[in-house]
Amino acid sequence: MKPVTPRKLVKSAIALAVVNVCLSQSVNAEESEQEGDENREIEVIQVTSTKRIKSIQEIALSVTAISGKSLMENGVTDLTRLDTLTPGLQFGQSGNDARPSIRGARTENVSIQQDPVIGFFVDGVYRSRTSQALAAFVDVSRVEVLRGPQGTLFGRNTFGGAINVISNQPNDTAEFGADITIGNFDRRRYEGYANAPLTDDLFLRVSASVDKHDPIIENSFNPNGGLRDKNEDYLRLQLKWEPSDSVDVTLRASTWNQNGLGNSDFGYFLLGTPADLNNDGSLSFDEAINGQINPINTRDGAGLGVAADADPYRIARDFVTSLETEQETLDLEVNWDLDWATAKILLSYANFDSTRNADSDLSINSSSMSGQFDAVETYSQEFQLNSQGNDTFEWTVGAFLLQDEAEAIFVFDKIFVTDSATNAPLLDTPAPTSDFNTLAIVDTDSVAVYGQGTYSLTDDLRFTAGLRWTRDEKDFTRFVNFAFTDPISFTGDPATIDAEEFTAVTWRVGLDYDINDKQLIYFNVSTGFQSGGFNNSVNSELGTAAFDEQTITAYEIGSKNKLLDGEMVLNVASLFK
């Protein structure tokens, strides 16, 4: 396959991350007496961003860690509002697809034919689809957001960064807790957990939530057809076994369900179309990009001169949309202290299904509808060794395996024939054919091996280097059906079939220096890649539907500081890529 060279982008991004600025009233402050005065030093969160537990102020990375307590106090119950607490992170959403952006690297293509650019992990386990990132945050210890490419330790599809949600773990203490949230749009959210030691070495933790509210988007034509309601439940069971001081085994099972009206297919707000300012029957490039918007709905079947939505929170539709999402996960984590190193094994299975539909004409007419049906089954295995007992040289080595089987059906159906003069549906003339239905199947087998080490050149100066090799083998099949079938079926030869292998070597080098025990400066060069994917059809010149992976090299300089006797934490980073 001929290499495709993307347009070179040169940017400088400066992220000013004030992790906490607080006095003794802060919930994160430790309340104790020291020389007659209250100790108001901020409690620094321990993170696993380098695959080992360290203080966030000790690691030479741009990372934000938000405790579960802070998430709850700020009403952050899922990914959609995480950006309110995280510098450099922006959240976007179209329909039921998450489009997070870190430092300008944004998830554009959310189909199964392309992988995301921001990696999403739960307890260190990779989730392959953006919609999976919308699962509820329940009984969470912390969320870690790593900015910039994380191609060495976290691997493929962390082109712009990574988000890792870490759950509270089972322990040997009997405890329970609950939280209730009540808000507008008849919001009702109930969250609770219970932890119980079953024996001296076996512990159970159950965490659950139910979250409901009415539609936020009002449908003025059909009151039953609003958008952006919520009706979801989440349940996680964890069983931890500690047969000895050196071994612990944790089994996690979770289920997440969504249903209701949803957020339509690709959004809900139609601004209009670019205006023909020159009145010559065509749009120039400048008019299309920078010109005025003509607030008319020109969708096929909407009618002539029908106004587009004037208010992003008020629509007029005849069609009542629906959303249904189901996910089941099963993870096994084993940690074994070998004295000279700690071994970790992560085995995971995830089954994810999502169904949603939309009013394609975006009007009160019964003209057309569309739907998206995704089914993803993922198996992953990761094996790690982390050194211990040697402060001069710390190292991590590992291997990662992934099998991802994804199917996606897209349906666009004309219900009635459209009158050419009025652009309205002829309600007595059913459409003879569908516009199109497609079935895409992508099977991915990924394997990676990696290693990273940090060597102390002096007591205050450290050098870090890491390397990862990744190979993705992907098979792609696409069927197209232009006829109505009930149920939807696809027969005959595929419209597109292709297979491709994507191989990448990613690396990281860096230096960090302790100015004193409260100030750290660092410089990193890191690389990342987004795995290649597939277009809908074969390129006539290249003879393939595949397109190449996207790569990045980022240069970062940063500083971490505890100021005012520990009452203020100021972390600053500047990224060049």
TORMI-508499 format. One record per atom (N, C-alpha, C): residue in three letters; x, y, z. Coordinates in steps of 0.1 Angstrom, whole numbers, plus 5000, padded with zeros to 4 digits. Example, Ala and Ser with C-alpha at 12.3 -4.5 7.8 and 13.67 -1.06 7.14 Angstrom:
% TORMI-508499
ALA513249435078ALA512349555078ALA513249675078SER512849785071SER513749895071SER512950005079
//
This chain:
% TORMI-508499
MET500849885000MET500050005000MET500950125000LYS500650224991LYS501350344991LYS501250425003PRO502350475009PRO502150555022PRO501450685019VAL500650715029VAL499950845028VAL500550935038THR501051055034THR501651145043THR500751255047PRO500351255059PRO499351365063PRO500051505063ARG499151605062ARG499651735063ARG500351765076LYS501551825076LYS502251845088LYS501651955096LEU501451935109LEU500852035117LEU501852075128VAL502052195129VAL503052245139VAL502252335149LYS502152295162LYS501452365172LYS502252375184SER501852475192SER502352485205SER501252505215ALA501152415224ALA499952415233ALA500552425247ILE500052525255ILE500452545268ILE499352515278ALA499552415287ALA498552375296ALA498952425310LEU498152505316LEU498452545330LEU497552475339ALA498052375346ALA497252285355ALA497452325369VAL496552395375VAL496552415389VAL495752305395VAL496452205401VAL495752085406VAL494852125418ASN495352205427ASN494552245438ASN495052375444VAL494252475446VAL494652595454VAL493552605465CYS494052575477CYS493052565488CYS493652595501LEU492752625511LEU493252645525LEU492752535533SER492752545546SER492452435555SER491052385553GLN490152465548GLN488752425546GLN488552325535SER489652305527SER489552205516SER489352065521VAL488551995514VAL488251855518VAL489551765516ASN490451825507ASN491651745505ASN492851775515ALA492651865524ALA493651905533ALA493651805545GLU494851775550GLU494951695562GLU494751775574GLU493851745583GLU493651825594GLU494451765606SER495451825610SER496251785621SER496851905628GLU497351885640GLU498051995647GLU499551985645GLN500152095641GLN501652095640GLN502152225646GLU502952215657GLU503452325664GLU502452435667GLY501252385671GLY500152465675GLY499352525664ASP499752505651ASP498952545640ASP498352425632GLU497252455625GLU496652345617GLU497552325604ASN497852205601ASN498552175589ASN497552175577ARG497852275568ARG496952295557ARG497552245544GLU498552155545GLU499152105533GLU498252015525ILE498152045511ILE497351965503ILE497751825502GLU496751735503GLU497051595501GLU497251565486VAL498451505483VAL498751475469VAL498351335465ILE497651315454ILE497051185450ILE498151095445GLN498150975448GLN498950865443GLN498350815430VAL499150805419VAL498650765406VAL499450645401THR498950585390THR499550465384THR499850495369SER500050625366SER500250665352SER501550605346THR502550565355THR503750505350THR503750355353LYS502550295355LYS502450155358LYS502950115371ARG503250215380ARG503550185393ARG503050305402ILE502750275415ILE502150375423ILE503150485428LYS502850605424LYS503750715427LYS502950845430SER503450935437SER502851065439SER502751135425ILE501651205423ILE501551275410ILE502551385409GLN503151435420GLN504151535420GLN505551485417GLU505651345416GLU507051285414GLU507251235400ILE506151235392ILE506251175379ILE506451285368ALA507251265359ALA507651365349ALA506651355337LEU505351365340LEU504351365330LEU503251465332SER502651515322SER501551605324SER500251525326VAL499851515338VAL498751425342VAL497851495353THR496551485352THR495651535362THR494951415368ALA494951415381ALA494351305389ALA493251365397ILE491951315396ILE490851365403ILE490251255412SER490251285424SER489751185434SER488251165432GLY487851045437GLY486351015436GLY485551115444LYS486151165455LYS485451255464LYS485251395456SER486251435449SER486151555441SER485151545430LEU485151425423LEU484151395413LEU482751415418MET482551355429MET481151355435MET480751495439GLU481651565445GLU481351705450GLU481051795438ASN481651775426ASN481451855415ASN480451805405GLY479751695409GLY478651645401GLY479151575388VAL480351525388VAL480951455376VAL480651305377THR479651265370THR479151125371THR479551035359ASP480151105349ASP480651025337ASP481551125329LEU481951075318LEU482951145310LEU482551285305THR481151305304THR480651425298THR481051555305ARG481351555318ARG481651675325ARG483051665331LEU483851575327LEU485151555333LEU486051675329ASP485751745317ASP486551855313ASP486451975322THR485451985330THR485252095340THR486352095351LEU487051975353LEU488051965363LEU489451935357THR489551925344THR490751875337THR491251975327PRO492352045330PRO492952135320PRO493352055307GLY493152115296GLY493552055283GLY492651955278LEU491551915285LEU490551815281LEU489351885277GLN488751855265GLN487451905261GLN486651785257PHE485351795260PHE484451685257PHE483451735246GLY483351645236GLY482351665226GLY481551545224GLN480351555219GLN479451435217GLN478551455205SER478451355197SER477451355186SER476651235187GLY475351245189GLY474551135191GLY474951065204ASN475250935204ASN475750865215ASN477250835214ASP477950905206ASP479350885204ASP480150995211ALA481050955220ALA481951055227ALA483051095217ARG483351225218ARG484451285210ARG485351365219PRO486051305228PRO486951375236PRO488151435229SER488651545234SER489851605228SER490851645239ILE492051605237ILE493151645246ILE494151725239ARG494451845243ARG495351935236ARG495151945221GLY493951945217GLY493551965203GLY493551835195ALA493951725200ALA493851595193ALA492451545196ARG491551555186ARG490151525188ARG489751395180THR488851325186THR488251205180THR487251255169GLU487551235156GLU486751275145GLU485851155141ASN486451055136ASN485750935131ASN485450845142VAL484150815144VAL483650735155VAL483150595150SER483250575137SER482850445132SER483750335136ILE483350205134ILE484250095137ILE485350085127GLN485350155116GLN486350155106GLN487550235110GLN487550305121GLN488650395125GLN488650385140ASP489850375146ASP490050375160ASP490150515166PRO489850535179PRO489850665185PRO491350715187VAL491450845189VAL492850905192VAL493050925206ILE492050905215ILE492250915229ILE491950775235GLY492850715242GLY492650585248GLY491850595261PHE490850505262PHE490050505274PHE490150365281PHE490450375294PHE490750255302PHE489950255315VAL489550135319VAL488950115332VAL489750015340ASP490250055351ASP491149975359ASP492249915351GLY492849995342GLY493949955333GLY493549875321VAL492249845319VAL491749765308VAL491249855297TYR491749835285TYR491449915273TYR489949895268ARG489249995266ARG487949985259ARG488050055245SER487649975235SER487950015221SER487050115215ARG485850135219ARG484950215212ARG484650345220THR484450455214THR484150585221THR482950575229SER481850515225SER480650505232SER480850435246GLN481750345247GLN482050275259GLN482550375270ALA483050485266ALA483650585275ALA482550665282LEU481250645278LEU480150715284LEU479550645296ALA480150525300ALA479650455311ALA479750535324ALA478850505334ALA478850585346ALA480050575354PHE480550675361PHE481550675372PHE480850635385VAL481050515390VAL480450465402VAL481450415411ASP481450465424ASP482350415434ASP483850415429VAL484250535424VAL485550555418VAL486550605428SER487750555427SER488850605436SER489350725430ARG489650725417ARG490150845410ARG490050825395VAL490250935388VAL490350935373VAL491651005370GLU492450935362GLU493750995357GLU493651035342VAL493951155339VAL493951205325VAL495451235322LEU495951165312LEU497351185308LEU497251255295ARG497951375294ARG497951455282ARG499151425274GLY498951425261GLY500051395251GLY500151255248PRO500851215238PRO500951075233PRO501550985244GLN500850865246GLN501250765256GLN501550635249GLY502350645238GLY502550525230GLY503450415236THR504150445247THR505050345252THR504350255262LEU503850315273LEU503250225283LEU501750195280PHE501050285273PHE499650255271PHE499350215257GLY500250245247GLY500150185234GLY499250255224ARG498750175215ARG497950215203ARG496850305207ASN496550395198ASN495350485200ASN495350575212THR496550605217THR496750705227THR497450825221PHE497150855209PHE497750955200PHE497751085207GLY496551125214GLY496451255220GLY496551245235GLY496351125241GLY496451105255GLY495650985259ALA495450975272ALA494750855278ALA493950895290ILE492750825292ILE491950845304ILE491750715311ASN492150705323ASN492050585331ASN491150605343VAL490150525344VAL489150525356VAL489550415365ILE489850445378ILE490250345387ILE489150335398SER488650215400SER487650185409SER488150165423ASN487350195433ASN487650155447ASN487750005448GLN488749955455GLN488949815455GLN488349745468PRO488049615467PRO487549545479PRO488649545490ASN488249555502ASN489249555513ASN488649475525ASP489449465536ASP489049385547ASP488149455558THR487549565554THR486649645563THR485249645559ALA484349615568ALA482949615565ALA482449765565GLU481949805553GLU481549945551GLU480549955540PHE479750065540PHE478850095530PHE478650245529GLY478050285518GLY477750425516GLY476750445505ALA476150565504ALA475150595494ALA475150745491ASP474650775480ASP474550915476ASP473350935467ILE472551045469ILE471351075461ILE471551215455THR471251225442THR471251355435THR469851375430ILE469351505433ILE468051545428ILE468251675420GLY467751685408GLY467951805400GLY466851835391ASN467051935383ASN465951975373ASN465751865363PHE464751885354PHE464351785345PHE464051645352ASP463551665364ASP463151545372ASP464351455374ARG465551505376ARG466751425378ARG466751355391ARG466951225390ARG467051135401ARG468251035399ARG469251055408ARG470450965407ARG470750905420TYR470850765420TYR471050695433TYR472350615431GLU473250625440GLU474550555439GLU474850495453GLY475350375453GLY475750315466GLY476750205464TYR477350175475TYR478350065475TYR478249995489ALA478749865489ALA478849795501ALA480149705500ASN480949705511ASN482149625511ASN482049535523ALA482449405521ALA482249305531ALA483449205531PRO484149185542PRO485049065542PRO484348935544LEU484448845534LEU483748715535LEU484548625544THR485848625543THR486748545552THR487948635555ASP488948585561ASP490148665564ASP490848705552ASP490748635540ASP491448665528ASP490548675516LEU489248695518LEU488348705506LEU487348815509PHE487348915500PHE486549035502PHE485649065490LEU484449115493LEU483449145482LEU483149285483ARG483049355471ARG482549495470ARG481549495459VAL480349555462VAL479249575453VAL479049725451SER478949775438SER478749915436SER477649925425ALA476750015427ALA475650025417ALA475150175417SER474450205405SER473850335404SER472650325395VAL471750415396VAL470550435387VAL470450585385ASP470350625372ASP470350765369ASP469250785359LYS468350885362LYS467250915353LYS466951065353HIS466551115341HIS466051245340HIS465251255327ASP464351355326ASP463551385315ASP464351445303PRO463851455291PRO464551515280PRO464951655283ILE466151695279ILE466651825280ILE466251905268ILE466151835256ILE465651905244ILE464151885242GLU463451995241GLU462051985240GLU461651975225ASN460651885223ASN460051865209ASN458751935209SER458652055202SER457452135202SER456352075194PHE456651985184PHE455651915176PHE455151795182ASN456051715187ASN455651585194ASN456251585208PRO455451615218PRO455951625232PRO456651495237ASN456251385230ASN456851255234ASN458251225228GLY458651315219GLY459851295211GLY461051385214GLY461251425227GLY462351505231GLY463651435229LEU464751495233LEU466051435232LEU466851455244ARG467951375246ARG468851385257ARG468251365270ASP467451265271ASP466951215284ASP468051115289LYS467751065301LYS468650955306LYS467850855314ASN468250735311ASN467650615319ASN468650505318GLU469550505328GLU470650405328GLU470850345342ASP471350225342ASP471750165355ASP473150095353TYR473850085364TYR475250035363TYR475349945376LEU476049835374LEU476349735385LEU477649675383ARG478449685394ARG479849625394ARG480049535406LEU480449415404LEU480849325415LEU482349295414GLN482949305426GLN484349275427GLN484649175438LEU485449075435LEU485748975445LEU487348965446LYS487848995457LYS489349005459LYS489748895468TRP490748815464TRP491348705472TRP492748735474GLU493148725487GLU494548745491GLU495048615498PRO495448515490PRO495948395496PRO497248405504SER498048505501SER499248525509SER499648675508ASP500648705515ASP501148845515ASP501648895502SER501948795493SER502648835480SER501748825468VAL500548765470VAL499648745459VAL498248795462ASP497648865452ASP496248905453ASP495548885439VAL494348835439VAL493648815427VAL492248885428THR491948965418THR490649035418THR489849005406LEU488648955408LEU487648935397LEU486649045397ARG486449105385ARG485449215384ARG484449185373ALA483249205376ALA482149185366ALA481249315366SER480949365355SER480049485355SER479049475344THR477949545346THR476949555335THR476449695335TRP476249755323TRP475849895321TRP474749895310ASN473549955314ASN472449955304ASN471950105303GLN471650135291GLN471050265288GLN469750245279ASN468750315281ASN467650315271ASN466850455273GLY465950475264GLY465150595264GLY465150655250LEU465050785250LEU464950865237LEU466350885231GLY467350895239GLY468750915235GLY468951055229ASN469951065221ASN470451195216ASN470451195201SER469451125195SER469351105180SER470551035175ASP470851055162ASP471950975156ASP473251055156PHE473251165149PHE474451245148PHE474351385155GLY473251405162GLY473051535169GLY471651575167TYR471351695171TYR469951735171TYR469751875166PHE470751955164PHE470552095161PHE471052125147LEU470052175138LEU470352205124LEU470352355123LEU471552415121LEU471652565120LEU471052615107GLY471152545096GLY470752585083GLY471852545073THR471852615062THR472852585051THR473552715047PRO474752715041PRO475452835037PRO474552905026ALA474553035027ALA473753125018ALA474453155005ASP473753154994ASP474253194981ASP474253344980LEU475353404985LEU475353554986LEU475453614972ASN476053554963ASN476253604949ASN475053584940ASN474053504946ASN472853474938ASN473053414924ASP474153334923ASP474453274910ASP474153134909GLY473453074919GLY472952934918GLY474052844923SER475152894928SER476252804932SER476952864944LEU477652784952LEU478352834964LEU479852834961SER480452944963SER481952944963SER482452884975PHE483752854975PHE484352794987PHE484352894999ASP484553024996ASP484553125007ASP483053135013GLU482053125004GLU480653135009GLU480353015018ALA480852895014ALA480552775021ALA481252775035ILE482452825035ILE483252825048ILE482952945057ASN482953065051ASN482953185059ASN481653265057GLY480753225048GLY479553305045GLY478453295055GLN477353355052GLN476253355061GLN475453225061ILE474653205071ILE473853085072ILE472453115068ASN471853045058ASN470453055055ASN469652965064PRO468853015073PRO468252925083PRO467052855078ILE467252775067ILE466252695061ILE466652545061ASN465752465065ASN465952315065ASN465852265050THR466952225044THR466852175030THR466952025030ARG466751955041ARG466851815040ARG465751765031ASP466051655024ASP465051585015ASP463851545022GLY462651595018GLY461351555024GLY460951655035ALA461751755038ALA461351845049ALA460351945044GLY460151975031GLY459252075026GLY460052195022LEU459352295015LEU459952415010LEU459852525021GLY460952595023GLY460952715031GLY460752685046VAL460952555050VAL460752525064VAL461952575072ALA461752645083ALA462852695091ALA463652595098ALA464952605099ALA465752515107ALA465552545121ASP466052465130ASP465852485144ASP466552625148ALA465752705155ALA466252835160ALA466852825174ASP466552725181ASP466952715195ASP467552575197PRO468852565202PRO469452425203PRO468752345214TYR467852405221TYR467152325231TYR465652305228ARG465252335215ARG463852315211ARG463852275196ILE463252165193ILE463152105180ILE461752085176ALA461452055163ALA460152015159ALA460351895150ARG459951775155ARG460151645148ARG458851565150ASP458551475140ASP457451385142ASP457951255147PHE459151215145PHE459651085148PHE460151075162VAL459850975169VAL460250955183VAL461450865182THR462650915186THR463850835185THR464050745197SER464950655197SER465250565208SER466750525209LEU467150495220LEU468550455223LEU468450335232GLU469350235229GLU469450115238GLU470950075238THR471550075249THR472950035251THR473049925261GLU473849825258GLU474149715268GLU475649685268GLN476249675280GLN477649635280GLN477849545292GLU478549435290GLU478949345301GLU480449325300THR481049335311THR482549315312THR482949215322LEU483949145320LEU484549055330LEU486049065329ASP486649105341ASP488149125341ASP488749045353LEU489948995351LEU490648925361LEU492048995362GLU492349035374GLU493649095377GLU494449015388VAL495648985385VAL496548905394VAL497748985396ASN498149015409ASN499349075413ASN500148985421TRP501448975418TRP502348875425TRP503648945428ASP503948955441ASP505249015445ASP506348915445LEU507248935436LEU508448835434LEU509648885442ASP509548985450ASP510649045458ASP511449135448TRP512049085437TRP512849165428TRP511949245418ALA510649205417ALA509749265408ALA508349225412THR507449305406THR505949275408THR505349235395ALA504749125394ALA504149075382ALA502649105382LYS502149155371LYS500649185370LYS500149115357ILE498949055359ILE498248985347ILE496849055347LEU496449095335LEU495149155333LEU494449075321LEU493449005324LEU492648935314LEU491248995313SER490749025301SER489549105301SER488649055289TYR487349065291TYR486349035281TYR485249145282ALA484849205270ALA483849305270ALA482849275258ASN481649285261ASN480549265251ASN479749395251PHE479749465240PHE479149605239PHE478149605227ASP476949645230ASP475849665219ASP475249795220SER475049865209SER474349995210SER473450005198THR472250055200THR471250075189THR470650215191ARG470650295181ARG469950425182ARG469450465168ASN468450545167ASN467950595154ASN467650745154ALA467250795143ALA467150935141ALA466050975131ASP465551095132ASP464651155122ASP465551225112SER465751155100SER466751205091SER466351335083ASP465051355082ASP464651485075ASP464551605085LEU464751575098LEU464751685108LEU463551775107SER462451715105SER461251795103SER460051725109ILE458851785107ILE457551725112ILE457051625102ASN457651605090ASN457151515080ASN457751375082SER456951285078SER457351135078SER458051105065SER459251155064SER459951135051SER461051025052SER461851035062SER462950935062SER463450915076MET464050805079MET464650775092MET466050705090SER466850715100SER468150645099SER468350575113GLY469250475113GLY469650405125GLY471050345124GLN471550335136GLN472950275137GLN472950165148PHE473450045144PHE473549935153PHE474949885154ASP475549895165ASP476949845167ASP476949735177ALA477849635174ALA478149525183ALA479649495183VAL480249495195VAL481649485196VAL481949385207GLU482849285204GLU483249185214GLU484749195214THR485349215226THR486749245228THR487349145239TYR488449085235TYR489249015244TYR490649075245SER491149095257SER492549155258SER493249085270GLN494549075268GLN495449025278GLN496649115279GLU497049145292GLU498249215294GLU499149155305PHE500449155303PHE501349095312PHE502449195315GLN502749225328GLN503649335331GLN504649275342LEU505849335342LEU506749315352LEU507249455356ASN507149485369ASN507649615374ASN508749595384SER509949655382SER511049635392SER510649695406GLN511349645415GLN511249705429GLN512549675437GLY512749755447GLY513949735455GLY515249795450ASN515149865438ASN516349935433ASN515950075429ASP516350175437ASP515950305435ASP516750375424THR517950315421THR518750375410THR518250345396PHE517650235394PHE517150195381PHE515750125383GLU514750195378GLU513350145378GLU512950105364TRP512349995362TRP511949945349TRP510649875348THR510049885337THR508749815334THR508849745320VAL508449615320VAL508349545307VAL507049485306GLY506549465294GLY505249405293GLY504849355279ALA503749285278ALA503249245265ALA501749255265PHE501149295254PHE499749325253PHE499149255240LEU497949185242LEU497249115231LEU495849165231LEU495249185219LEU493949225218LEU493249165206GLN492049115208GLN491149065197GLN489849145198ASP489549215187ASP488449305187ASP487549265175GLU486349225177GLU485449185166GLU484249285166ALA484149365156ALA483149475156ALA482249465143GLU480949485145GLU480049485134GLU479149615136ALA478949685124ALA478049805125ALA477149805113ILE475849825116ILE474849835105ILE474349985105PHE474350045094PHE473850175092PHE472650165082VAL471550225086VAL470250225078VAL469850365075PHE469550395063PHE468950515059PHE467750485049ASP466550495054ASP465350455047ASP464450575043LYS464150585031LYS463050675026LYS461750605029ILE460850675036ILE459550615039ILE458450645028PHE458450775023PHE457650805012PHE458450875001VAL457850874989VAL458450944978VAL458351094981THR459451164977THR459451314979THR458951384966ASP457951474968ASP457451554957ASP458551654952SER458951654940SER460051734935SER459751884935ALA458451924935ALA458052064935ALA457952124949THR457552044959THR457252094972THR458352044982ASN459151944978ASN460151884988ASN459451825000ALA458251784998ALA457451725009ALA457151575005PRO456951495015PRO456651355012PRO455251335006LEU455151244996LEU453851204991LEU453251095000LEU452351125009LEU452051025019LEU451250905014ASP450750915001ASP450050804995ASP450950724986THR452350754986THR453250684977THR454450644985PRO454450514990PRO455550464997PRO456850464988ALA457950484994ALA459250484987ALA459450334982PRO459850314970PRO460050174965PRO461250104970THR462350184974THR463550134978THR464150214990SER465050144996SER465850215007SER466850304999ASP467250415005ASP468450485000ASP469650395001PHE469950355013PHE471050245014PHE471050195029ASN471450065030ASN471750005042ASN473149945041THR473949955051THR475349905050THR475649815063LEU476449725061LEU477049635071LEU478549645070ALA479149685080ALA480649685081ALA481149595092ILE482149515089ILE482749415098ILE484249445098VAL484749465110VAL486249485112VAL486649395123ASP487549305120ASP488249215129ASP489649255131THR490049285144THR491449335147THR492149235156ASP493349205153ASP494249125161ASP495449215163SER495749255176SER496849345179SER497749275189VAL499049295187VAL500049245197VAL501049355199ALA501549365211ALA502549465214ALA503449415225VAL504749455224VAL505649435236VAL506349575239TYR506649595251TYR507149725255TYR508049725267GLY508849825269GLY509649845280GLY510049985283GLN510150025295GLN510550155298GLN511350155311GLY512350235312GLY513250245324GLY513650385328THR513850405341THR514250535346THR515550515354TYR516650585350TYR517950565356TYR518350695363SER518650685376SER519050805384SER520550835381LEU520750945374LEU522150985371LEU522851045383THR522051115391THR522451165404THR521251155413ASP521451205425ASP520351195435ASP519151275430ASP519351375422ASP518351465417ASP517951465403LEU518851405395LEU518651395380LEU518451255375ARG517351245367ARG516951105362ARG516751115347PHE517051005341PHE516850985326PHE515950865324THR514950895315THR513950795312THR513950765297ALA513850635293ALA513750595279ALA512750475279GLY511950475268GLY510950365266GLY510750335252LEU510350205249LEU510150165235LEU509050065235ARG508150075224ARG507049985222ARG506949945208TRP506749815205TRP506449775191TRP505049715191THR504349765181THR502949725180THR502649675165ARG501849565164ARG501349525151ARG499849495152ASP499149565143ASP497749545142ASP497449475128GLU496749365129GLU496249295117GLU494749315116LYS494249385106LYS492749415104LYS492149355092ASP491049295093ASP490249245081ASP488949335081PHE488649375069PHE487449465067PHE486549405056THR485249405059THR484249355049THR483049455050ARG482549495038ARG481449585038ARG480449545028PHE479149535032PHE478049495024PHE477149625022VAL476449635011VAL475549735008VAL474249675003ASN473149725008ASN471749685004ASN470949805001PHE470449814989PHE469549924985PHE468049894985ALA467749784990ALA466349744990ALA465749725005PHE464449745006PHE463849725019PHE463849575022THR464249545034THR464149405039THR463749415054ASP462949325058ASP462449315072ASP462449175076PRO463449135085PRO464449215091PRO465549255080ILE466449345084ILE467449385075ILE468449275072SER468749245060SER469549135056SER470549185045PHE471649115044PHE472649145034PHE473149015028THR472949015015THR473248895007THR474148924996GLY474748824989GLY475548854978GLY477048884982ASP477748924972ASP479148954974ASP479349084982PRO480449104990PRO480649224997PRO480949344987ALA480549464990ALA480849574982ALA482349614983THR482849594995THR484249624997THR484849515006ILE486049465003ILE486749375012ILE488249405011ASP488849405023ASP490249445024ASP490849385036ALA492149375037ALA492949335049ALA494249415049GLU494649455060GLU495849535061GLU496549515074GLU497849525074GLU498649515087GLU499349655089PHE499249695102PHE499849825106PHE500849805117THR502049845114THR503149815124THR503749955128ALA504049975141ALA504550095145ALA505550075157VAL506550155158VAL507450165169VAL507250295175THR506950305188THR506750425195THR507750435206TRP508150555210TRP509250565220TRP509050695228ARG509750695239ARG509850815248ARG511150825254VAL511750945255VAL512950975262VAL512651105270GLY513351115281GLY513151235289GLY514151255301LEU514251375306LEU515051405317LEU514151475328ASP514351445340ASP513651525351ASP514651555362TYR514451665368TYR515451715378TYR514651775390ASP515051735402ASP514551795415ASP515251915418ILE514652035417ILE515252155422ILE515452155437ASN514352105443ASN514452085458ASN513351975460ASP512951955473ASP512051855476ASP510551895472LYS510352015468LYS509052055464LYS508852105450GLN509952105442GLN509952155428GLN510652055419LEU509952025408LEU510551935398LEU510351995384ILE511351985376ILE511252025362ILE511551905353TYR511051905341TYR511251785332TYR511151825318PHE511751745309PHE511651755295PHE511451615289ASN510451605280ASN510151475274ASN509951485259VAL510351385252VAL510051365238VAL509351235237SER508051235232SER507251115231SER506551105218THR506350975214THR505650945201THR504350865204GLY503450875195GLY502250795195GLY501750765182PHE500750675181PHE500150655168PHE498750605169GLN497950645159GLN496550595158GLN496550495147SER496050375150SER496050265140SER495250305128GLY495750255116GLY495050285104GLY493650215103GLY492950255093GLY491550205092GLY491150185077PHE489850195074PHE489350165061PHE488250265057ASN488450305044ASN487350385037ASN486250295033ASN485150355029ASN483950275025ASN484250195012SER485050255003SER485250184990SER486750184987VAL487150114977VAL488550094973VAL488950224965ASN490150274968ASN490750384961ASN491150334947SER490750404937SER490950364923SER492450364920GLU493250454926GLU494650454923GLU495450354932LEU495150344945LEU495850264954LEU495350114953GLY494150094949GLY493649954948GLY493349904962THR493049984972THR492849934985THR491850034992ALA491149985002ALA490250065010ALA490950115023ALA492150065026ALA492850095038ALA493550235037PHE493650295048PHE494450415049PHE495450395061ASP496550465060ASP497650445069ASP497350495083GLU498250455093GLU498150505106GLU498650645107GLN498250715117GLN498650855120GLN499650855131THR500750925129THR501750925139THR502051075144ILE502651085156ILE502951215162ILE504151205170THR504951315170THR506051335179THR505851465187ALA505851455200ALA505551565208ALA506751595218TYR506951725219TYR508051775228TYR507351855240GLU507751815252GLU507051875263GLU508051915274ILE507952035279ILE508652085290ILE507752125301GLY508052085313GLY507052105324GLY507752125337SER506852175347SER507352195360SER506252165370LYS506652105381LYS505652065392LYS506152125405ASN505252195412ASN505652275423ASN504652265434LYS505152255447LYS504352275459LYS504752405465LEU503852495466LEU504152635471LEU503452665484LEU503752775490LEU503152825502LEU503052715513ASP504252655515ASP504352545525ASP503352435522GLY503152405510GLY502252295506GLY500852325505GLU500452455507GLU499052485506GLU498552505491MET499552515482MET499152535468MET500052445460VAL499452385450VAL500152305440VAL499952365426LEU501052395420LEU501052455406LEU501852375397ASN501252315387ASN501852235377ASN501652295363VAL502752315356VAL502752385343VAL503452295333ALA502852295320ALA503452215310ALA503252285296SER504252285288SER504152335274SER504452225264LEU503652205255LEU503752105245LEU503952155231PHE504952105224PHE505152135210PHE505152015201LYS504352015190LYS504251895182LYS504151925168
//
